[in-house]
Amino acid sequence: MAGGHTEITIETIARRNLDPTLHHATGQQVEQALLLLHCVRLDRERITKMRSLESVRETHSLYLQQNLIKKIENLDLLQNLRFLSLSGNRIEEVTNLRFLQNLQLLDLSHNLIQRLNEGELPPKLLALDMRENGCTHTPGYRQKVMAALPLLQELDGEIVGIKQSQELALESEEEDESDTDDTSLSYTDSGITSQKYTD
């Protein structure tokens, strides 16, 4: 760790996620064990750069909340990823997520995102949490997100009907402008119900 900040390393992943008996195993044994991980926890590590994630490319759930990450990157090898938490970081822009074709739950709450490009969101998302980001207060925010994500069931802690999302998707194709913003967002510390993907 240099200057209180760190990049993700294989050593960090192993320390947090492997059985202590493997901490002194050979490099090849550690690599094999990392590939078997379905849930990877790297929260509260003062991480600034998302690197070395190819070592856990089979993971289904990745917890990176409460770090110092500014940019979403290097997730392209995680094609099995279904749950991603980046809550409580310093992210200003949603990028490099659309290719995560199997991602279903995404927590980006408590970041610094002022403008959201809905086209960057993975198309199969079932739950999205953007609470405590400036973009949630822009006019038409909820309508635009729901129109872009027809399978969405939960947005910012509130249940969304699939039929409602599909209707909004059809409406947005007919006209690009949304009428009003839904200001009935509830802000809590809970974020997306990540219990669905905990061990």
N, C-alpha and C positions, 0 to 999 in steps of 0.2 A: 504494500500500500504506500503510495507516494503522495505526500502533501494531503493526506486524509481522503484522497480519492482513489478509486481502483477501477480497473477493467475486469470484466469477467474472465477468469482463468479456469483451466481444468482443475487446478488445485482447489479453487474456491468452490466449484461445483461439487467436487468429491467430498470436501470437508462438510458441506451442508447437507448432502443428500445420500452419501454412502455409509454403510455400516462401519463403525470405527475399526473393525478387524481388517478392513480393506485399505486403510490409510497407509499401510506400509507394504502394500502389494506391488507387484511389478507394474510398469506402465501399461503393458498390454492387458493385464487383468483389470486395471482401473478403467481402461477404455471400453472393455467388454461390459463391465458392470454399468458404466454410464449409458451405454446403448440400450440397456434393459429398463432404464428409468422411464416411467410413465408420468411421473409428477416431479417437477424440479422447482425447488424453493431457493430463491436468491434475494429475498426481501431484506431491507435494512442492512445493506452491505456497502453503502456509499458508492455504488457503481455509477460511473459516468458514461461508459461505452459498452454497447451490446456486442460482445465478441465471444469467440470460442463456443458458440452455441451448436456448431456442427457436431460436437461431441455428444450431444443429447438429442440428436435429430429424430428419434422415435417418440419423444415425449408428447403427451396429450395435454398436459397442464403446466403452465409456466408462470411462476409468481415473481414479479420484479417490482412490487410496490415499495414505496418509501425508500427510493434511491435518489440519485442526482442525474438521471438520464434526461438528455435534452432532445435526442433524435432517435426515432424508431428505425432500426436497421438490422441487417444480418439475420433476418428470420426466414429467408427464402428456402432453407433446407428443412424447416420444421413443418413439413406438409401434413403431418398427423395432428398438428396442434388444434385443440378444440376450445381451450380456455386460456386466456391471456390477461394477466393483471399488471397494468402499468400505472396504477393509481398512486398519487402522491409523489410525482416526479416533477420535472421542469420542462415537459414537452410543450412546444408551441405550435406544432403542426402535425396533422395525421398523415403519415406517408408510409409507403412500403408494407401495406397490410392487405391490399386487394387480392394478392396472389395466394393468400392463406385460405384456400378453398374449403377447408373443413372447420374453420374457426366458427364457433357458435356463441361463445360468451366473451365479451371484451369489456374490460374495466379501464377507462381512461379518466376517471373522476379525479378531481383535485390536481389538475395540471394548469398550464398557462395557454390553453388553446382559445384564441379569440375568434378565429374563422375556421369553419369546418367544411372541407370538400367531401361531400357525401360519396362521391365517386371513388374515393380512396378506401372506403369501408368494405370489408369482406362481404360478398353477396349473400352468404348463408347464415349471417348472424341471427341468433334467436334472442339474445339479450345484449344490450349496450348501455353502459353507464358513463355519461359525460358530465355528471353533476359537478358543480364548483369549477366550471370553465366558462369563460366569457361568452363563448359561442352559443350557449344555451339561452341567452337573452336576445339573440338576434331574431327579427321578425320571421315567422314561418319556420323556425328551427325544427319543431316536432314534425310538422307536415312534410318537410323536405326529407328528413331522416327516414320517416316511415314509408315515404314514396320510393326511396332508394333501396329500402330493405324490406321486400314484400313478405319475408318469413318472420320478421321481428315479432316477438311476443312480449318483451319487456324493454321499456326505455326509461332510463333514469329512475328506476325503482317503481315505475307504474306499469301495470299490465296493459298491453296493446293487443287488440283482437287482430288475428290474421286477416279476417275479412276487411276490417277497417284499413289495414296497411295496403291490401290489394286495391281497394277502392281509391285510396289516395294515390297509388302508383298510376292508376288509369287516369285520374284527374290531372296529375302532373304532366302526363303525356299530351293532354288536350290543351292545357294552359300552363305556362311556366311560372306565373305569379301566384303566391299564396296570399290569403286574405289577412289573417291575424295570427298572432303568436299566442301559444298556450302558456300562460304564466302560472299555471297551477302546479309547478314543479315542487316536489318535496325534497328537502336537503337533509340527508342523514349521514352518519359516519359509516354506515354498513356497506355501501357500494353494492355491486352485483352479488347475488346470493351464491357465492363461490363454494358453498357447502356441497353443491352438486358434483364438484370435482376434487374434493378433499379426500385424503386417505382415511 
